[in-house]
Amino acid sequence: MLAEEFGADLPRVRVDRHQMDQALSQGLLNAEQALSERGGRIVVSARAVRDGAGIEISIRDNGGGIAAE
């Protein structure tokens, strides 16, 4: 399951569209792999930071994490 949590009134920010696409795609792929075949939840969130001068984007999952060595 993929869920979105976006803060109200997100500011417009300048980004390199190609780099942002790569970063988000890789983050989503990693989260999907962490869930493997058992399913789970991926949450993409965004919120304003630094007095509205930027945004913070987060990709979280409830996968098993990295195994202890």
ROKESE-948536 format. One line per field, with one value per residue (C-alpha): residue number from 1; residue in one letter; x, y, z. Coordinates in nm, 3 decimals, padded with zeros to 5 digits, m for minus. Layout:
<sites>
resi: NUM  ...
resn: A  ...
x: X  ...
y: Y  ...
z: Z  ...
</sites>
This chain:
<sites>
resi: 1  2  3  4  5  6  7  8  9  10  11  12  13  14  15  16  17  18  19  20  21  22  23  24  25  26  27  28  29  30  31  32  33  34  35  36  37  38  39  40  41  42  43  44  45  46  47  48  49  50  51  52  53  54  55  56  57  58  59  60  61  62  63  64  65  66  67  68  69
resn: M  L  A  E  E  F  G  A  D  L  P  R  V  R  V  D  R  H  Q  M  D  Q  A  L  S  Q  G  L  L  N  A  E  Q  A  L  S  E  R  G  G  R  I  V  V  S  A  R  A  V  R  D  G  A  G  I  E  I  S  I  R  D  N  G  G  G  I  A  A  E
x: 00.000  00.124  00.003  00.068  00.096  00.149  00.152  m00.083  00.047  00.372  00.590  00.715  01.085  01.341  01.490  01.665  01.372  01.597  01.783  01.458  01.304  01.609  01.613  01.240  01.244  01.538  01.377  01.051  01.235  01.431  01.111  00.937  01.228  01.224  00.865  00.947  00.652  00.488  00.335  00.333  00.300  00.503  00.436  00.558  00.536  00.632  00.631  00.749  01.076  01.287  01.001  00.852  01.175  01.203  01.042  01.140  01.038  01.034  00.979  00.907  00.816  00.735  00.971  01.201  01.501  01.864  01.953  02.196  02.540
y: 00.000  00.348  00.645  01.017  01.272  01.624  01.931  02.218  02.507  02.353  02.622  02.605  02.519  02.503  02.159  01.972  01.766  01.481  01.452  01.468  01.198  00.976  01.028  00.961  00.662  00.507  00.573  00.411  00.114  00.062  00.080  m00.167  m00.411  m00.382  m00.503  m00.799  m01.029  m01.008  m00.670  m00.364  00.011  00.285  00.645  00.943  01.269  01.631  01.929  02.288  02.365  02.676  02.924  02.800  02.844  02.472  02.132  01.802  01.484  01.152  00.795  00.546  00.177  m00.082  m00.345  m00.556  m00.324  m00.424  m00.747  m00.727  m00.868
z: 00.000  m00.087  00.119  00.088  00.369  00.237  00.459  00.386  00.176  00.053  m00.103  m00.459  m00.468  m00.746  m00.800  m01.075  m01.203  m01.324  m00.993  m00.793  m01.011  m00.959  m00.582  m00.537  m00.770  m00.583  m00.244  m00.354  m00.505  m00.180  00.025  m00.209  m00.181  00.200  00.199  m00.028  m00.088  00.254  00.179  00.393  00.380  00.212  00.311  00.109  00.303  00.246  00.479  00.474  00.654  00.730  00.751  00.424  00.227  00.148  00.184  00.340  00.158  00.340  00.220  00.500  00.501  00.764  00.624  00.836  00.811  00.783  00.960  01.252  01.177
</sites>
